[in-house]
Amino acid sequence: MAHLRSRRRLALAVPVVLSLTASLGFLPGTASAAPNTAPVARTADGPELAYVVNTRTDRHTIASVRQAIAAADGTIVVTYDRIGVFVVHSANPDFAKTLRTVRGVQSAGATRTAPLTAAGTTDEGAAQYLTKAQAAKLSGASAAAGESEPLEADQWDLRAIGADQAAKINPGSRKVTVAVIDTGVDDTHPDLAPNFSASQSASCVGGKADTSYGAWRPAKPEHYHGTHVAGEIAAARNGIGVAGVAPNVEVSAIKVADPVSELFYPESVVCAFVFAADHGVEITNNSYYVDPWLYNCMDDPDQRAIVDAVDRAQRYAQHKGTLSVASAGNSNDDLDSHSLADASSPDDSTAVNRTVDPHECFDVPTQLPGVVTVSATGVSKAKSYYSSYGDGVIDVAAPGGDKYQIPDTPSKNGRILSTMPGGQYGFLQGTSMASPHVAGVAALLKSAHPWASPAELQALLKAQADNPGCPAGPYDGNGDGVVDATCVGGERVNGFYGFGIVNALRAVK
């Protein structure tokens, strides 16, 4: 888990996609003068790869592109015709190049650099499991403090945003569901089972939804990330272990992590957004970046196709009423700068050193339009040392944990305590942990304002946030005497916290 970060209406689908592609500096449909099915130019078979082919959504285009895919030796895995996205497998090394010449195709590219036969989420460092002795000590401390949950004394994060008090006023509505797009969720955990929605859960690994019973569960015990995230959002207040920010809302799981590599490939994420939208999910949590590229650059045709496909899916979800919340990343990158070093991409084969401009190369899905971008804080409400940031990029902040900011709790652990597979509990830190706190507050806001649109929910999130403002002096997150980041902005909006740290108590008042 070391690289886990370091993250609607049908009639509106096409114009929405076009507005994005124009704003990102490339013109869709530049192959419109080409014949319907271009001749296939190939010399020999290559490794079988997965591709996304993004097209106009009219029936004629969908039908003609389907023929062109077959002519180029592609096998269609699934077609999302409402957003104009095909997921395809092909061993033709010229497949993407050929499809880009087909009329109606607006972008096409490989979604990976490694063969199919061969993720990034956004937690930082290894998990620390809670031992039985620690749990017993915590239980005593929680009881002495009058907490309702045995392990709540160590949940400094709930108190930091008033979630413990908010639960007494409004713990959330059963009509609101937050989908955890992640490594899968262990719905048998006693703190998650009461609030789990199986009917809104699936595995989207490979790009096609599998709704068979239990398909949404982690492939391996070490794929604990999604279970931890789910507990932060909606662990029930049932007197068993921990509590979530919104302990009465429902939580579902949409698994997108490859069972072997644990990577989050684009076609799986496209499936997840569409599935969430079509199954009435109000909020999605996205604590990951889409593999294999930490930043997808628009001057690369493969990476451009990835951005296009995922954006079409998440915009489709927005227009069907789904708000998406995403982690900003754990690289301590300034996402408003013009030059960042990326030495981790592609992460499914051999990474190369490259310099990228985050205004032209995008962390997906967190930098897509309409997605709530979340930075992380520790117990002192300072930006976590690892959290990426950026003026005009970060929307809000939330507790993600910080090992250098030590809380006055029984364990003195600055990370976030939550659920783990197999009925266990553990500590993690990362913007992966910050995002679900925001998703939980968004669920409380949706409970209080059931008719609020995704845009209105985002506005409410920003309005109720508390902004500590930029640090008075130089920011040295890890205490080594070196300035680690520069906060730009004022007391109301800035690059470290966006509009501020979310406040669950304000959300329910």
Secondary structure, DSSP 8 states (H G I E B T S, - for coil): -TTS-----HHHHHHHHHHHHHHTT--TTTTTTS-SS-----SS----EEEEEEE--SHHHHHHHHHHHHHTTEEEEEEETTTTEEEEEE--TTHHHHHTTSTTEEEEEES-SS-TT--EE---S--EE--HHHHHHHHHHHHHTT-SSTTGGG-HHHHHTTHHHHHHH----TT-EEEEEES---TTSTTTGGGB-GGG-EE-TTSS-B-STTTTS-SSTT--HHHHHHHHHH---SSSS---SSTTSEEEEEE-B-TTT--B-HHHHHHHHHHHHHTT-SEEEE-EE-SS-SSEETTSHHHHHHHHHHHHHHHHHHHTT-EEEEE--SS--BTTSS-EEEEEESTTS--EEEEE-TTTEE-TTTTSTT-EEEEEE-TTSSB-TT--B-TTT--EEEE---TTS--SSSS---SEEEEEGGGEEEEE-SHHHHHHHHHHHHHHHHHH-TT--HHHHHHHHHHT-B---S-SS-B-TTSSSS--B---B-SSSBTTTBT-B--HHHHH-
